[in-house]
Amino acid sequence: MTDLSGLTVLITGAAGGIGTAMAEAFAATGARLALCDIVDTSEMAAKLGAEHRSYKLDLEDPAEVDRVVTRIGGEMGIDVL
């Protein structure tokens, strides 16, 4: 697998099946994760490692998407969507 150490990956739908699988796969590459979902993903973030963060995000609310993505960009940077 490719080494993504130092890169930040933003994952939407992180609490669901494909999103969870993506989070686990990207975490295994060394990437930092911004786990986004309408439900709380903080337990998943903690389980995967201290460098990962959880963000509540409703993709149906464009203003919220703008706020959260801007926040993630400022806090972690975004390298992979």
C-alpha positions in Angstrom: 0.0 0.0 0.0 1.2 3.6 -0.7 2.6 5.6 2.2 0.3 8.6 2.8 2.0 9.8 6.0 1.6 13.5 6.5 -1.4 13.7 4.2 -4.9 14.5 5.3 -7.8 12.5 3.9 -11.4 13.9 4.2 -13.9 11.1 4.3 -17.7 11.7 4.1 -20.1 9.1 5.2 -17.4 7.8 7.5 -19.9 6.0 9.9 -21.3 3.8 7.1 -20.0 0.6 5.5 -17.9 2.0 2.6 -16.9 5.1 4.6 -15.7 3.0 7.5 -13.8 0.7 5.2 -12.1 3.7 3.6 -11.2 5.1 6.9 -9.6 1.9 8.0 -7.7 1.5 4.7 -6.4 5.1 4.7 -5.4 4.9 8.4 -3.3 1.9 7.5 -1.4 4.0 5.0 -0.4 6.5 7.7 -2.8 9.3 6.5 -4.5 11.7 9.0 -8.2 11.4 8.7 -11.0 14.0 8.9 -14.0 11.7 9.5 -17.3 13.4 8.5 -20.8 12.1 9.0 -24.2 13.3 10.1 -23.7 11.0 13.1 -20.9 11.1 15.7 -17.6 9.5 14.5 -15.5 10.6 17.4 -15.3 7.0 18.8 -14.1 5.7 15.4 -11.5 8.5 15.2 -10.2 7.7 18.7 -10.0 4.0 17.9 -8.1 4.6 14.7 -5.6 6.9 16.4 -5.0 10.3 18.1 -4.1 12.1 14.9 -7.6 11.5 13.4 -10.5 13.9 13.9 -14.3 13.7 13.8 -16.6 16.3 12.3 -20.4 16.4 12.2 -21.5 17.1 8.7 -24.8 17.1 6.9 -24.1 17.0 3.2 -27.6 18.2 2.4 -26.8 21.6 4.0 -24.5 23.6 1.6 -23.7 26.2 4.2 -22.7 23.6 6.7 -20.5 21.8 4.1 -18.8 25.1 3.4 -18.2 25.8 7.1 -17.0 22.3 8.0 -14.7 22.0 4.9 -13.2 25.4 5.6 -12.7 24.4 9.3 -11.0 21.1 8.3 -8.8 23.0 5.8 -7.7 25.4 8.5 -7.1 22.8 11.2 -5.6 19.9 9.3 -5.3 20.9 5.6 -7.0 18.7 3.0 -4.9 16.6 0.6 -7.4 13.9 -0.5 -11.2 14.1 -0.8 
